[in-house]
Amino acid sequence: VLDGFAGSGAYAFEALSRGAVSATLCDKHENASNTCRTNAERLDCVSRVTVWRADMMNLPTNAHAAVTLCFLDPPYAYD
């Protein structure tokens, strides 16, 4: 699962709870990335989660991998 614009990571964590093997959460904001890491710890799924602090729309080309499910829910005011 890839959760772009992750925020708290809620979409990815829900997918993990429903059987997803792993999740990558991406958010460019430090607070959001830290929240995702904290939530992964609280939900005891750190080994199944990768958190990137990066702009989802400008990831390096080598950052892309095969994804079965992708959530993209940008902020309302996102250009």
HELIX and SHEET records of a PDB file:
HELIX    1   1 ALA A   10  SER A   17  1                                   8    
HELIX    2   2 GLU A   30  ARG A   42  1                                  13    
HELIX    3   3 VAL A   46  ARG A   48  5                                   3    
HELIX    4   4 MET A   56  ASN A   58  5                                   3    
HELIX    5   5 THR A   61  ALA A   63  5                                   3    
SHEET    1   A 4 VAL A  49  TRP A  52  0                                        
SHEET    2   A 4 ALA A  23  CYS A  26  1                                        
SHEET    3   A 4 LEU A   2  GLY A   4  1                                        
SHEET    4   A 4 CYS A  70  LEU A  72  1                                        
END                                                                             
